[in-house]
Amino acid sequence: MSFWPLARRIAEELTAAAGRGPVVDLGAGEGGLSHRLAELGLRTWMVDRRYPPAPGGAVAVAADALRLPWTDGCLGAVVAGNLLRQIPSARRRRWAREMARCLGDQGRLVVLE
């Protein structure tokens, strides 16, 4: 499923959070949503286990969703589309702790499933 129709609405919600750090598209796959968010002016990093080519305006990072390579509180927002269902239920608390660790005090987490 494509989240492209939602990109503008998501961008509106994430603009304030992006002022505090980059927006990470976690589980970005081919980077469709990352590209749309970057087109809308958000500093976007696309993250996937494999190293995807970065579409225009986004930075590609290969990383595991349970062990992100950023310091505590440095991200403005995380968008996870169709990712949570791929994380085994026994590891979802660990994933939530990792999101809380990486997001700043005013950070936003958007989960699209």
MIBA-382304 format. One record per atom (N, C-alpha, C, CB): x, y, z. Coordinates in Angstrom, 2 decimals. Glycine has a CB too. Layout:
<pts>
{x X	y Y	z Z};
...
</pts>
This chain:
<pts>
{x 0.84	y -1.18	z 0.00};
{x 0.00	y 0.00	z 0.00};
{x 0.88	y 1.24	z 0.00};
{x -0.95	y 0.00	z 1.21};
{x 0.52	y 2.19	z -0.78};
{x 1.26	y 3.44	z -0.84};
{x 0.72	y 4.44	z 0.17};
{x 1.20	y 4.02	z -2.25};
{x 1.64	y 5.15	z 0.84};
{x 1.24	y 6.19	z 1.77};
{x 1.32	y 7.57	z 1.12};
{x 2.12	y 6.15	z 3.02};
{x 1.58	y 7.63	z -0.17};
{x 1.76	y 8.91	z -0.85};
{x 0.61	y 9.88	z -0.66};
{x 1.95	y 8.67	z -2.30};
{x -0.65	y 9.45	z -0.69};
{x -1.72	y 10.43	z -0.47};
{x -1.66	y 11.07	z 0.91};
{x -3.07	y 9.77	z -0.66};
{x -1.02	y 10.41	z 1.85};
{x -0.93	y 10.94	z 3.21};
{x 0.29	y 11.83	z 3.42};
{x -0.90	y 9.80	z 4.19};
{x 1.19	y 11.88	z 2.46};
{x 2.46	y 12.56	z 2.68};
{x 2.29	y 14.02	z 3.08};
{x 3.31	y 12.48	z 1.43};
{x 1.42	y 14.76	z 2.44};
{x 1.26	y 16.17	z 2.79};
{x 0.72	y 16.31	z 4.22};
{x 0.32	y 16.87	z 1.79};
{x -0.25	y 15.51	z 4.59};
{x -0.81	y 15.56	z 5.94};
{x 0.25	y 15.19	z 6.98};
{x -2.03	y 14.62	z 6.07};
{x 1.02	y 14.16	z 6.69};
{x 2.10	y 13.76	z 7.58};
{x 3.12	y 14.89	z 7.71};
{x 2.78	y 12.47	z 7.07};
{x 3.46	y 15.50	z 6.58};
{x 4.44	y 16.60	z 6.60};
{x 3.94	y 17.75	z 7.46};
{x 4.72	y 17.09	z 5.17};
{x 2.66	y 18.05	z 7.37};
{x 2.11	y 19.12	z 8.20};
{x 2.26	y 18.79	z 9.68};
{x 0.63	y 19.35	z 7.85};
{x 2.01	y 17.56	z 10.04};
{x 2.11	y 17.14	z 11.44};
{x 3.56	y 17.11	z 11.92};
{x 1.47	y 15.77	z 11.62};
{x 4.49	y 16.84	z 11.02};
{x 5.88	y 16.64	z 11.42};
{x 6.76	y 17.88	z 11.31};
{x 6.47	y 15.55	z 10.61};
{x 6.24	y 18.93	z 10.71};
{x 7.07	y 20.11	z 10.48};
{x 7.66	y 20.67	z 11.76};
{x 6.25	y 21.18	z 9.79};
{x 6.88	y 20.81	z 12.80};
{x 7.40	y 21.34	z 14.07};
{x 8.45	y 20.40	z 14.67};
{x 6.25	y 21.55	z 15.07};
{x 8.19	y 19.11	z 14.61};
{x 9.14	y 18.14	z 15.16};
{x 10.43	y 18.14	z 14.37};
{x 8.52	y 16.73	z 15.17};
{x 10.35	y 18.36	z 13.06};
{x 11.54	y 18.35	z 12.21};
{x 12.47	y 19.50	z 12.56};
{x 11.14	y 18.43	z 10.74};
{x 11.96	y 20.55	z 13.17};
{x 12.81	y 21.64	z 13.61};
{x 13.75	y 21.22	z 14.72};
{x 11.97	y 22.80	z 14.07};
{x 13.46	y 20.12	z 15.38};
{x 14.28	y 19.62	z 16.47};
{x 15.23	y 18.51	z 16.04};
{x 13.39	y 19.12	z 17.59};
{x 15.12	y 18.08	z 14.79};
{x 15.99	y 17.02	z 14.30};
{x 15.41	y 16.44	z 13.03};
{x 16.18	y 15.91	z 15.35};
{x 16.16	y 15.57	z 12.37};
{x 15.68	y 15.00	z 11.11};
{x 14.47	y 14.10	z 11.30};
{x 16.79	y 14.22	z 10.45};
{x 13.76	y 13.90	z 10.21};
{x 12.65	y 12.95	z 10.15};
{x 13.22	y 11.66	z 9.59};
{x 11.45	y 13.49	z 9.28};
{x 13.00	y 10.56	z 10.28};
{x 13.49	y 9.26	z 9.84};
{x 12.31	y 8.44	z 9.34};
{x 14.23	y 8.52	z 10.98};
{x 12.41	y 7.95	z 8.11};
{x 11.43	y 7.03	z 7.54};
{x 11.98	y 5.63	z 7.79};
{x 11.18	y 7.29	z 5.99};
{x 11.48	y 4.99	z 8.83};
{x 12.00	y 3.70	z 9.29};
{x 11.33	y 2.56	z 8.55};
{x 11.80	y 3.55	z 10.81};
{x 12.14	y 1.66	z 7.99};
{x 11.61	y 0.59	z 7.15};
{x 11.19	y 1.15	z 5.81};
{x 10.42	y -0.10	z 7.84};
{x 12.03	y 2.02	z 5.26};
{x 11.68	y 2.82	z 4.08};
{x 11.53	y 2.03	z 2.79};
{x 12.72	y 3.87	z 3.88};
{x 12.12	y 0.85	z 2.73};
{x 12.03	y 0.08	z 1.49};
{x 12.63	y 0.85	z 0.32};
{x 10.58	y -0.28	z 1.19};
{x 11.84	y 1.06	z -0.72};
{x 12.30	y 1.77	z -1.91};
{x 12.41	y 3.28	z -1.70};
{x 11.38	y 1.49	z -3.07};
{x 11.84	y 3.79	z -0.63};
{x 11.99	y 5.20	z -0.32};
{x 10.92	y 6.11	z -0.86};
{x 13.26	y 5.66	z -0.80};
{x 9.77	y 5.57	z -1.26};
{x 8.70	y 6.40	z -1.81};
{x 8.23	y 7.49	z -0.86};
{x 7.54	y 5.53	z -2.19};
{x 7.95	y 7.13	z 0.39};
{x 7.49	y 8.12	z 1.36};
{x 8.62	y 9.09	z 1.71};
{x 6.97	y 7.43	z 2.63};
{x 9.84	y 8.59	z 1.83};
{x 11.00	y 9.45	z 2.11};
{x 11.12	y 10.53	z 1.05};
{x 12.29	y 8.63	z 2.18};
{x 11.00	y 10.13	z -0.19};
{x 11.12	y 11.06	z -1.31};
{x 10.04	y 12.13	z -1.24};
{x 11.05	y 10.31	z -2.64};
{x 8.80	y 11.71	z -0.97};
{x 7.70	y 12.67	z -0.89};
{x 7.90	y 13.65	z 0.26};
{x 6.36	y 11.93	z -0.72};
{x 8.33	y 13.16	z 1.41};
{x 8.56	y 14.04	z 2.55};
{x 9.69	y 15.03	z 2.26};
{x 8.89	y 13.22	z 3.81};
{x 10.75	y 14.55	z 1.59};
{x 11.86	y 15.44	z 1.22};
{x 11.38	y 16.50	z 0.22};
{x 13.03	y 14.62	z 0.62};
{x 10.53	y 16.10	z -0.72};
{x 9.96	y 17.06	z -1.69};
{x 9.16	y 18.16	z -0.99};
{x 9.07	y 16.34	z -2.71};
{x 8.56	y 17.79	z 0.14};
{x 7.75	y 18.74	z 0.89};
{x 8.60	y 19.60	z 1.84};
{x 6.68	y 18.00	z 1.69};
{x 9.91	y 19.44	z 1.77};
{x 10.80	y 20.31	z 2.51};
{x 11.31	y 19.78	z 3.83};
{x 10.13	y 21.57	z 2.76};
{x 11.03	y 18.53	z 4.16};
{x 11.52	y 17.97	z 5.42};
{x 12.89	y 17.33	z 5.22};
{x 10.52	y 16.93	z 5.98};
{x 13.79	y 17.56	z 6.17};
{x 15.10	y 16.90	z 6.16};
{x 14.84	y 15.44	z 6.52};
{x 16.13	y 17.59	z 7.16};
{x 14.98	y 14.56	z 5.54};
{x 14.53	y 13.17	z 5.69};
{x 15.68	y 12.19	z 5.53};
{x 13.44	y 12.87	z 4.67};
{x 15.73	y 11.21	z 6.44};
{x 16.66	y 10.10	z 6.33};
{x 15.81	y 8.84	z 6.16};
{x 17.61	y 10.00	z 7.58};
{x 16.10	y 8.06	z 5.14};
{x 15.40	y 6.80	z 4.95};
{x 16.26	y 5.67	z 5.51};
{x 15.06	y 6.55	z 3.45};
{x 15.63	y 4.81	z 6.29};
{x 16.35	y 3.74	z 6.98};
{x 15.72	y 2.40	z 6.62};
{x 16.34	y 3.96	z 8.52};
{x 16.57	y 1.46	z 6.24};
{x 16.12	y 0.10	z 5.97};
{x 17.29	y -0.82	z 6.29};
{x 15.62	y -0.07	z 4.48};
{x 17.03	y -2.10	z 6.44};
{x 18.10	y -3.06	z 6.75};
{x 19.10	y -3.15	z 5.60};
{x 17.52	y -4.44	z 7.04};
{x 18.60	y -3.06	z 4.39};
{x 19.50	y -3.05	z 3.25};
{x 19.75	y -1.59	z 2.88};
{x 18.91	y -3.86	z 2.03};
{x 20.82	y -1.35	z 2.19};
{x 21.16	y 0.04	z 1.84};
{x 20.49	y 0.40	z 0.52};
{x 22.70	y 0.23	z 1.75};
{x 19.36	y 1.09	z 0.59};
{x 18.66	y 1.47	z -0.63};
{x 19.29	y 2.71	z -1.25};
{x 17.17	y 1.71	z -0.34};
{x 19.13	y 2.90	z -2.55};
{x 19.59	y 4.16	z -3.14};
{x 18.69	y 5.29	z -2.63};
{x 19.58	y 4.09	z -4.70};
{x 19.27	y 6.40	z -2.28};
{x 18.49	y 7.52	z -1.74};
{x 17.83	y 8.28	z -2.87};
{x 19.39	y 8.47	z -0.91};
{x 16.51	y 8.44	z -2.80};
{x 15.85	y 9.28	z -3.79};
{x 16.21	y 10.73	z -3.53};
{x 14.32	y 9.07	z -3.77};
{x 15.95	y 11.58	z -4.49};
{x 16.31	y 12.99	z -4.38};
{x 15.90	y 13.61	z -3.06};
{x 15.70	y 13.76	z -5.50};
{x 16.84	y 14.23	z -2.37};
{x 16.54	y 14.95	z -1.15};
{x 16.60	y 14.14	z 0.13};
{x 15.22	y 15.53	z -1.27};
{x 16.66	y 12.83	z 0.06};
{x 16.71	y 12.00	z 1.27};
{x 18.10	y 11.37	z 1.39};
{x 15.61	y 10.89	z 1.25};
{x 18.50	y 11.08	z 2.62};
{x 19.76	y 10.40	z 2.91};
{x 19.43	y 8.96	z 3.26};
{x 20.55	y 11.11	z 4.07};
{x 20.13	y 7.99	z 2.66};
{x 19.87	y 6.58	z 2.94};
{x 20.82	y 6.06	z 4.02};
{x 20.00	y 5.74	z 1.66};
{x 20.27	y 5.30	z 4.97};
{x 21.05	y 4.72	z 6.06};
{x 20.63	y 3.26	z 6.21};
{x 20.85	y 5.52	z 7.41};
{x 21.60	y 2.36	z 6.27};
{x 21.30	y 0.94	z 6.53};
{x 21.37	y 0.73	z 8.04};
{x 22.31	y -0.02	z 5.77};
{x 20.26	y 0.27	z 8.63};
{x 20.24	y 0.07	z 10.09};
{x 19.11	y -0.88	z 10.46};
{x 20.09	y 1.43	z 10.83};
{x 19.21	y -1.44	z 11.64};
{x 18.19	y -2.30	z 12.21};
{x 17.28	y -1.43	z 13.08};
{x 18.84	y -3.47	z 13.05};
{x 15.98	y -1.63	z 12.97};
{x 15.00	y -0.82	z 13.72};
{x 15.12	y -0.99	z 15.23};
{x 13.59	y -1.17	z 13.28};
{x 15.78	y -2.05	z 15.67};
{x 15.94	y -2.28	z 17.11};
{x 17.26	y -1.73	z 17.65};
{x 15.86	y -3.76	z 17.40};
{x 18.13	y -1.28	z 16.75};
{x 19.44	y -0.73	z 17.15};
{x 19.79	y 0.41	z 16.18};
{x 20.57	y -1.84	z 17.16};
{x 19.18	y 1.55	z 16.38};
{x 19.43	y 2.68	z 15.49};
{x 20.76	y 3.35	z 15.82};
{x 18.27	y 3.70	z 15.58};
{x 21.42	y 3.90	z 14.82};
{x 22.78	y 4.43	z 15.01};
{x 22.85	y 5.87	z 15.52};
{x 23.51	y 4.35	z 13.73};
{x 21.78	y 6.39	z 16.11};
{x 21.77	y 7.78	z 16.54};
{x 21.89	y 7.90	z 18.05};
{x 20.51	y 8.47	z 16.06};
{x 22.33	y 9.07	z 18.49};
{x 22.46	y 9.34	z 19.91};
{x 21.08	y 9.64	z 20.51};
{x 23.42	y 10.52	z 20.15};
{x 21.00	y 9.58	z 21.80};
{x 19.74	y 9.81	z 22.52};
{x 19.15	y 11.17	z 22.19};
{x 19.96	y 9.69	z 24.02};
{x 17.87	y 11.19	z 21.86};
{x 17.12	y 12.42	z 21.68};
{x 17.45	y 13.26	z 20.47};
{x 17.30	y 13.23	z 22.84};
{x 18.15	y 12.71	z 19.49};
{x 18.59	y 13.55	z 18.37};
{x 17.60	y 13.62	z 17.20};
{x 19.90	y 13.04	z 17.86};
{x 16.58	y 12.77	z 17.18};
{x 15.64	y 12.77	z 16.06};
{x 14.42	y 13.62	z 16.37};
{x 15.21	y 11.33	z 15.73};
{x 13.93	y 14.30	z 15.34};
{x 12.71	y 15.09	z 15.49};
{x 11.47	y 14.23	z 15.36};
{x 12.67	y 16.20	z 14.48};
{x 11.54	y 13.25	z 14.45};
{x 10.37	y 12.40	z 14.22};
{x 10.78	y 11.10	z 13.56};
{x 9.33	y 13.13	z 13.34};
{x 9.98	y 10.07	z 13.79};
{x 10.14	y 8.78	z 13.13};
{x 8.80	y 8.42	z 12.51};
{x 10.63	y 7.66	z 14.13};
{x 8.82	y 8.06	z 11.24};
{x 7.64	y 7.57	z 10.55};
{x 7.92	y 6.11	z 10.22};
{x 7.30	y 8.41	z 9.24};
{x 7.06	y 5.20	z 10.66};
{x 7.23	y 3.77	z 10.41};
{x 6.00	y 3.26	z 9.66};
{x 7.43	y 2.98	z 11.75};
{x 6.16	y 3.01	z 8.38};
{x 5.05	y 2.53	z 7.56};
{x 5.19	y 1.04	z 7.27};
{x 4.98	y 3.30	z 6.25};
{x 4.17	y 0.27	z 7.65};
{x 4.15	y -1.17	z 7.44};
{x 5.36	y -1.86	z 8.07};
{x 4.11	y -1.49	z 5.95};
{x 5.83	y -1.34	z 9.19};
{x 7.00	y -1.91	z 9.85};
{x 6.63	y -2.68	z 11.10};
{x 7.98	y -0.81	z 10.20};
{x 5.76	y -2.14	z 11.91};
{x 5.45	y -2.74	z 13.20};
{x 5.00	y -4.19	z 13.07};
{x 4.39	y -1.93	z 13.92};
{x 4.23	y -4.48	z 12.05};
{x 3.76	y -5.86	z 11.86};
{x 4.88	y -6.83	z 11.54};
{x 2.72	y -5.91	z 10.75};
{x 6.04	y -6.30	z 11.11};
{x 7.18	y -7.16	z 10.79};
{x 8.08	y -7.42	z 11.99};
{x 7.99	y -6.54	z 9.67};
{x 7.83	y -6.71	z 13.07};
{x 8.61	y -6.91	z 14.30};
{x 7.87	y -7.93	z 15.16};
{x 8.82	y -5.55	z 15.07};
{x 8.53	y -9.02	z 15.53};
{x 7.86	y -10.01	z 16.37};
{x 7.31	y -9.38	z 17.65};
{x 8.82	y -11.16	z 16.71};
{x 6.15	y -9.84	z 18.08};
{x 5.50	y -9.23	z 19.25};
{x 6.41	y -9.23	z 20.48};
{x 4.21	y -9.97	z 19.57};
{x 7.26	y -10.23	z 20.62};
{x 8.16	y -10.29	z 21.77};
{x 9.22	y -9.18	z 21.73};
{x 8.85	y -11.64	z 21.81};
{x 9.42	y -8.54	z 20.58};
{x 10.43	y -7.49	z 20.46};
{x 9.83	y -6.09	z 20.32};
{x 11.32	y -7.77	z 19.27};
{x 8.54	y -5.97	z 20.35};
{x 7.92	y -4.67	z 20.15};
{x 8.20	y -3.70	z 21.29};
{x 6.43	y -4.83	z 19.98};
{x 8.29	y -4.17	z 22.51};
{x 8.65	y -3.26	z 23.62};
{x 10.06	y -2.72	z 23.43};
{x 8.53	y -3.99	z 24.99};
{x 10.94	y -3.58	z 23.00};
{x 12.32	y -3.15	z 22.73};
{x 12.31	y -2.08	z 21.63};
{x 13.21	y -4.35	z 22.31};
{x 11.50	y -2.28	z 20.59};
{x 11.38	y -1.30	z 19.51};
{x 10.85	y 0.03	z 20.05};
{x 10.44	y -1.83	z 18.40};
{x 9.82	y -0.02	z 20.89};
{x 9.25	y 1.20	z 21.47};
{x 10.29	y 1.93	z 22.32};
{x 8.00	y 0.87	z 22.31};
{x 11.08	y 1.20	z 23.09};
{x 12.14	y 1.83	z 23.90};
{x 13.19	y 2.49	z 23.00};
{x 12.81	y 0.78	z 24.81};
{x 13.50	y 1.85	z 21.88};
{x 14.48	y 2.42	z 20.96};
{x 13.94	y 3.70	z 20.32};
{x 14.84	y 1.39	z 19.87};
{x 12.66	y 3.73	z 20.00};
{x 12.06	y 4.94	z 19.45};
{x 12.10	y 6.06	z 20.50};
{x 10.60	y 4.68	z 19.00};
{x 11.74	y 5.75	z 21.73};
{x 11.76	y 6.74	z 22.81};
{x 13.18	y 7.25	z 23.05};
{x 11.18	y 6.15	z 24.10};
{x 14.15	y 6.39	z 22.95};
{x 15.54	y 6.78	z 23.16};
{x 16.01	y 7.78	z 22.10};
{x 16.45	y 5.54	z 23.16};
{x 15.67	y 7.52	z 20.85};
{x 16.16	y 8.35	z 19.75};
{x 15.40	y 9.64	z 19.55};
{x 16.12	y 7.56	z 18.48};
{x 14.13	y 9.66	z 19.92};
{x 13.32	y 10.86	z 19.72};
{x 13.60	y 11.89	z 20.82};
{x 11.82	y 10.51	z 19.69};
{x 13.59	y 13.15	z 20.44};
{x 13.76	y 14.23	z 21.42};
{x 12.51	y 14.38	z 22.27};
{x 14.09	y 15.56	z 20.71};
{x 12.57	y 15.28	z 23.25};
{x 11.44	y 15.50	z 24.16};
{x 10.14	y 15.81	z 23.44};
{x 11.77	y 16.62	z 25.12};
{x 10.21	y 16.59	z 22.39};
{x 9.03	y 16.96	z 21.62};
{x 8.91	y 16.13	z 20.33};
{x 9.07	y 18.46	z 21.27};
{x 9.66	y 15.04	z 20.23};
{x 9.67	y 14.20	z 19.03};
{x 8.32	y 13.55	z 18.78};
{x 10.74	y 13.14	z 19.14};
{x 8.13	y 13.17	z 17.55};
{x 6.87	y 12.52	z 17.14};
{x 7.16	y 11.16	z 16.55};
{x 6.09	y 13.39	z 16.13};
{x 6.30	y 10.21	z 16.86};
{x 6.34	y 8.89	z 16.26};
{x 5.03	y 8.69	z 15.52};
{x 6.57	y 7.77	z 17.33};
{x 5.13	y 8.41	z 14.23};
{x 3.95	y 8.16	z 13.40};
{x 4.05	y 6.72	z 12.90};
{x 3.84	y 9.18	z 12.19};
{x 3.07	y 5.89	z 13.27};
{x 3.05	y 4.50	z 12.85};
{x 1.89	y 4.33	z 11.87};
{x 2.90	y 3.52	z 14.08};
{x 2.21	y 3.90	z 10.66};
{x 1.21	y 3.68	z 9.62};
{x 1.14	y 2.19	z 9.33};
{x 1.56	y 4.49	z 8.32};
{x 0.03	y 1.59	z 9.62};
{x -0.14	y 0.16	z 9.37};
{x -1.42	y -0.08	z 8.59};
{x -0.16	y -0.63	z 10.68};
</pts>
